[in-house]
Each structure stands twice: as C-alpha cells, then as structure tokens.
Amino acid sequence: MSLWRAGAVQAWLEVVMGMPMYMRACSENVKSGKVLLGLTDEDLELGLGISNPIHRRKVRLAIEDYRRAEGDQGLSKATEMDHYWVSTSWLSDVGLPQYSQSFQTHLVDGRVLNSLSRRDLERHLNISDQSHQTSLLLAIQLLQMLSFDKEALQARRLKCENQDRDPIVWTCHRVMKWIRDIDLKEFAENLEGRGIHGAVLALDPAFDTDAMAKALGIPSNKHMLHRHLYEEMKSLAVSNSGEHDGEVNCSSSPVAVNRFTEERLSMRVSGKSPLRIRANSHSAERGLGFHGSCGSLPREARVQAIPRAKGSPVHTYKSVEITNV
C-alpha cells in the first residue's frame, strides 16, 4: 500500500472496500498509499466525511491489516470475506437472514465481524434479541477458531453434509436436515430465522434439550418427544467428542459433551428425568422418579402397584412396570 498512487487508492476504496460514496473526498484529500496508511479515526471522520462508525471501523481495520502486511506478514484471511458474502451467504448459514439488509447497509466484512461485540450488535446493527446476538457471536467465534479460513470451513462442511459428524461447523440448514433425519421433520421448519447452527449446539453451555425443543416448537407436554430429542442430542455430542484431533471441533471445545455428562450425573444423583425439566414446569411437579417425565410409576412402586388376584395371569411375574400411557 505504501507504493500506491492516488488512482490505486481510489480504486481500492471503490472496488475492494465497496465504498464509492467516499470517493470524492478521498480523491481530494488522499494522494498516496503512504498518506492512507497514516490516517486516524479522526481523519476518516473529518477529512473523508465518514460519519458511520462501522464504516470508519471497516476502513481503519483494513488500514491496520495493510500496515501489518508491509512487514511481510501478509493480509489476514478475513480479507477474503467481503461485505456481500457476509450479508448473504454467512448470515444465511447462521440462520438469521432477516438481518441481511442491516449488515449490507453497514458494509460489515470479515474484519468488522472479528471486532463485533454484543453491544455493537444492539447499538449499531439494531439486533436486540439476545438469543440472536449469542448466535451471531458464536458463529464469529467459530470463524476465529478457524482463523477466518473460509476454504477450510467449507471443506469441513462438505465432509459432514451426509454424515452426522463434526457438528460444530454445521450450518442452520444442516441442523434442520439432522432434525428431519431423527424423525422430527414436522418441527424442522420452525428453525427458520432462529439462528440455530452447529456452533450454538457445540459451544453454548445454556443450549440444552429444553432450548432446542423450544426453538423447534415441541409442546412441553410431549414428554416422549423431549426424551427422544435428548437422546439424539446426547448421541450426537458423545459420538463426535473424539474426532478431528488437532482441529477445532467438539473435542477442542467440549461444552456439548460435558453438558450431557453433567445431565446424566445429575439424573443419577437426584433420580430425576434426564430431560432437565425446569422446576417451574408442570412436569416437574409430578415427582415420579426416574421415569417421571414419561408418566411411569417410580421403581419401588412397580411390584406392589396393584393387588394380584389368585390365578391372575400376571401372578407368576416377579416385576411389573405399570405405565400411564
């Protein structure tokens, strides 16, 4: 950049950065790459008239990246993620395409993504839903773990497109496919626009069976569906806990595996349902032991649940489980 002349600076701002609205001020004030490398945030606002704080941040982060590149380090991989890719492809993969226009307006590219905080999402991008904020931040965290290598991310996604492996890199569309594959297809479309992707499943310690069931719209009284979903989520987490040694996946961030391990331990200690039914739910009031969420009697009540008449066909059985279907 230090060797650029005025024409190269203007072409960079218009074509590479996608900011033609600032071309006139740039042509009048910035005559070389050396001047561009020395611009401060104040220069960008007063000299080039860039009043949008995210636009200023975008230019400033790009200049800092080029400064580092002057020392033969090369540009960061985030350079390859322009604002068009972020606002369309990336947001679609995250499962939050409804924010595409906001990201497009603020010209959010890979470098800007790497700098976003929860406050930025709410203050500048008008994203007030906390679950959506968390979804976006976890998707950004995944990019950071992969050093913003878009090709590496795509390669891993292709490998697990038809296999239930490496869920941390799953897009929201792949999660919906998995939901259909585990015979819950009637609820899959409910994930549209909810921001449920692989990084949420693998990295968010608060995202448990109840959270997934709520996102899917499974009624709270469908206890058997909750149990089925729990078992499938546990199986997915545990079966992928040892893959990709040396790569980023559930093994390098074992939140998902630990979550189900803790649930199982808690279940054994307390004797409660493995569905993690919260205390304020109707199901928690049943108090029916291990099988409470499915409506069964506790283990100690199985043998003497009902008196057996002499000659009864069940008289010869040592144990009978009475289940309220």
C-alpha positions in Angstrom: 0.0 0.0 0.0 2.9 2.4 0.7 3.7 2.3 -3.0 0.2 3.2 -4.2 -0.5 6.4 -6.1 -3.8 8.3 -5.9 -5.5 6.3 -8.6 -4.8 3.0 -6.8 -6.1 4.4 -3.5 -9.4 5.4 -5.2 -9.8 2.1 -7.0 -9.2 0.2 -3.7 -11.8 2.3 -1.8 -14.4 1.8 -4.6 -13.8 -1.7 -5.8 -12.1 -3.6 -2.9 -13.8 -1.9 0.0 -17.1 -1.3 -1.8 -17.3 2.3 -0.6 -17.8 4.5 -3.7 -19.8 7.1 -1.7 -16.5 8.4 -0.2 -14.6 8.5 -3.5 -14.9 12.3 -4.0 -13.5 13.2 -0.6 -10.8 10.6 -1.0 -9.6 11.9 -4.3 -9.4 15.4 -2.9 -7.5 14.5 0.3 -5.6 11.2 -0.1 -3.0 11.3 -2.9 -0.9 8.3 -2.0 -0.8 5.0 -0.1 1.6 6.4 2.5 -1.0 9.1 3.4 -3.7 6.4 3.6 -1.6 4.2 5.9 -1.3 7.2 8.3 -5.0 8.1 8.6 -6.5 8.1 12.1 -10.2 7.7 13.0 -10.5 11.4 13.3 -9.0 11.9 9.8 -11.6 9.4 8.4 -14.5 11.3 10.0 -13.4 14.9 9.4 -11.3 14.5 6.3 -13.2 11.9 4.4 -16.6 12.6 5.9 -17.2 9.0 7.1 -19.8 9.6 9.8 -21.0 6.0 10.1 -18.9 4.4 13.0 -19.0 0.9 11.4 -17.8 2.3 8.1 -14.9 4.1 9.8 -14.1 0.9 11.7 -14.1 -1.0 8.4 -11.6 1.3 6.8 -9.4 1.6 10.0 -9.2 -2.2 10.4 -8.3 -2.6 6.7 -5.5 0.0 7.0 -4.2 -1.7 10.1 -4.2 -5.0 8.2 -2.2 -3.4 5.4 0.2 -1.9 7.9 1.0 -5.4 9.1 1.3 -6.7 5.6 4.0 -4.1 5.0 6.2 -6.2 7.3 5.8 -9.3 5.0 3.2 -10.9 7.3 0.6 -10.9 4.5 -3.1 -9.9 4.8 -5.4 -11.8 7.1 -7.8 -14.4 5.9 -10.6 -12.1 6.9 -9.7 -10.1 3.8 -11.4 -12.7 1.7 -14.8 -12.2 3.4 -16.3 -9.1 1.8 -19.5 -7.5 3.0 -21.6 -9.1 0.2 -20.6 -12.6 1.3 -21.2 -11.7 5.0 -24.6 -10.2 4.4 -25.8 -13.0 2.2 -24.0 -16.4 2.4 -22.8 -16.1 6.0 -26.0 -14.8 7.5 -27.9 -17.5 5.7 -25.7 -20.2 7.1 -26.1 -18.8 10.6 -29.8 -18.9 10.1 -30.5 -15.1 10.5 -31.1 -13.8 7.0 -33.5 -11.2 8.3 -30.5 -9.0 9.3 -29.1 -9.1 5.8 -30.1 -5.5 5.0 -28.7 -4.1 8.2 -25.3 -5.9 7.6 -25.4 -4.7 4.0 -26.1 -1.1 5.0 -23.1 -1.1 7.4 -20.9 -2.9 4.9 -19.8 -5.5 7.5 -17.0 -7.6 6.2 -14.7 -10.2 7.7 -12.5 -7.8 9.6 -15.5 -6.0 11.1 -17.1 -9.3 12.1 -14.0 -10.1 14.0 -14.4 -6.9 16.0 -18.1 -7.0 16.8 -19.3 -7.2 20.4 -22.8 -7.7 21.8 -23.1 -4.0 22.4 -22.2 -3.3 18.7 -24.9 -5.7 17.5 -27.5 -4.0 19.6 -26.3 -0.4 19.2 -25.2 -0.3 15.6 -26.9 -3.2 13.8 -30.2 -3.0 15.8 -30.2 -6.6 16.9 -32.0 -6.6 20.3 -32.9 -10.3 20.6 -30.3 -11.7 23.0 -30.5 -15.2 21.5 -29.8 -13.8 18.1 -26.9 -11.9 19.5 -25.5 -15.1 21.0 -26.0 -17.0 17.8 -24.0 -14.4 15.8 -21.2 -14.1 18.4 -20.8 -17.9 18.4 -20.7 -18.0 14.6 -18.0 -15.3 14.8 -16.2 -17.4 17.5 -16.1 -20.3 15.1 -14.5 -18.2 12.4 -11.9 -17.0 14.9 -11.1 -20.6 15.8 -10.6 -21.3 12.1 -8.5 -18.1 11.7 -11.2 -16.9 9.3 -10.2 -19.5 6.7 -13.3 -19.7 4.5 -12.0 -22.5 2.4 -11.2 -24.7 5.5 -14.7 -24.1 6.8 -16.3 -25.0 3.5 -14.2 -28.2 3.2 -15.2 -29.4 6.7 -18.9 -28.7 5.9 -18.7 -30.7 2.7 -17.3 -33.7 4.6 -20.2 -33.8 7.1 -23.0 -33.0 4.7 -24.3 -36.5 4.7 -22.7 -37.8 7.9 -23.6 -36.8 11.5 -20.1 -35.7 12.4 -18.2 -32.5 13.2 -21.4 -30.7 14.2 -19.6 -27.5 15.3 -19.3 -26.4 11.7 -22.9 -27.2 10.7 -25.0 -24.5 9.1 -28.5 -23.9 10.2 -29.6 -25.8 7.1 -27.6 -28.8 8.1 -29.1 -28.7 11.6 -32.6 -28.7 10.0 -31.6 -31.7 7.9 -30.4 -33.5 11.1 -33.8 -32.8 12.7 -35.5 -34.4 9.8 -33.2 -37.4 9.9 -34.1 -38.1 13.5 -37.8 -38.2 12.6 -38.8 -34.8 13.8 -39.4 -33.4 10.3 -42.7 -31.8 11.3 -40.8 -29.3 13.5 -37.7 -28.7 11.3 -39.1 -25.6 9.5 -39.6 -23.9 12.9 -35.8 -23.3 13.0 -36.1 -20.8 10.1 -34.8 -17.4 11.3 -33.9 -18.7 14.8 -30.1 -18.8 14.4 -29.6 -22.4 15.5 -26.4 -23.6 13.9 -23.6 -26.0 14.9 -21.6 -23.6 16.9 -24.6 -23.0 19.1 -25.1 -26.7 19.7 -21.4 -27.2 20.5 -20.3 -24.0 22.2 -23.3 -22.6 24.1 -23.5 -24.2 27.6 -27.0 -22.8 28.0 -28.4 -24.5 24.9 -29.8 -27.8 26.2 -32.7 -30.1 25.2 -35.2 -27.6 26.6 -33.8 -24.8 24.5 -33.8 -26.9 21.3 -37.3 -28.2 22.0 -38.5 -24.6 22.5 -36.8 -23.5 19.2 -38.5 -26.4 17.4 -41.9 -25.6 18.9 -42.3 -29.0 20.5 -45.1 -28.7 23.1 -44.0 -29.0 26.7 -46.4 -31.9 27.4 -44.9 -34.1 24.7 -42.5 -35.7 27.1 -41.6 -38.7 24.9 -40.6 -36.3 22.1 -38.5 -34.4 24.6 -36.8 -37.7 25.7 -36.2 -38.7 22.1 -34.6 -35.3 21.3 -32.5 -35.5 24.5 -31.1 -39.0 23.5 -30.4 -37.8 19.9 -28.6 -34.7 21.1 -26.6 -36.7 23.6 -25.6 -39.2 21.0 -24.5 -36.5 18.6 -22.3 -34.8 21.2 -20.8 -38.0 22.5 -20.1 -39.7 19.2 -18.3 -36.6 17.9 -16.2 -36.0 21.0 -13.0 -37.6 19.8 -12.9 -36.6 16.1 -10.5 -34.3 14.3 -7.6 -34.4 16.7 -5.7 -31.2 16.3 -8.7 -29.5 14.6 -11.3 -27.3 16.2 -14.5 -29.3 16.9 -16.4 -30.6 19.9 -13.2 -32.2 21.3 -11.4 -28.9 21.5 -14.5 -27.2 23.0 -16.2 -30.0 25.0 -19.1 -27.9 26.2 -21.7 -30.2 24.5 -20.2 -33.4 25.8 -19.8 -32.1 29.3 -23.3 -30.7 29.3 -24.8 -34.2 28.6 -22.4 -35.8 31.0 -23.4 -33.4 33.8 -27.1 -34.1 33.0 -26.6 -37.8 33.3 -24.7 -37.5 36.6 -27.4 -35.1 37.9 -30.0 -37.6 36.8 -28.3 -40.4 38.7 -27.8 -38.4 41.9 -31.3 -36.9 42.0 -33.3 -39.7 40.4 -35.0 -37.1 38.1 -35.8 -37.3 34.5 -32.9 -36.8 32.1 -34.9 -34.2 30.2 -33.8 -31.4 32.6 -37.4 -30.2 33.1 -37.2 -26.9 34.9 -38.7 -26.5 38.4 -41.4 -24.1 37.2 -42.7 -26.6 34.5 -45.9 -28.6 35.0 -43.9 -31.8 34.5 -41.6 -31.1 37.4 -44.5 -31.4 39.8 -45.2 -35.0 39.0 -42.4 -36.3 41.3 -42.5 -39.7 39.8 -38.8 -40.5 40.0 -36.6 -41.6 37.0 -39.5 -42.2 34.6 -41.5 -39.2 35.9 -41.4 -37.3 32.6 -42.9 -40.2 30.8 -45.7 -40.9 33.3 -44.4 -44.1 34.9 -44.5 -45.1 38.5 -41.3 -45.0 40.5 -39.2 -48.2 40.6 -40.2 -49.0 44.2 -43.9 -49.0 43.4 -43.6 -51.4 40.5 -44.0 -54.8 42.3 -46.8 -53.8 44.7 -48.6 -51.3 42.5 -51.8 -53.3 42.4 -53.1 -56.4 44.3 -53.0 -59.6 42.3 -56.0 -61.9 42.4 -55.3 -65.6 42.8 -55.0 -67.2 39.4 -54.2 -63.9 37.8 -52.1 -64.4 34.6 -49.5 -61.9 35.9 -49.2 -63.7 39.3 -46.1 -65.6 38.0 -44.2 -62.5 37.1 -41.7 -61.1 39.6 -41.9 -57.5 38.4 -44.5 -55.5 36.5 -44.0 -51.9 35.5 -47.3 -50.0 35.4 -47.2 -47.2 32.9 -49.7 -44.4 32.5 -49.9 -44.0 28.7 
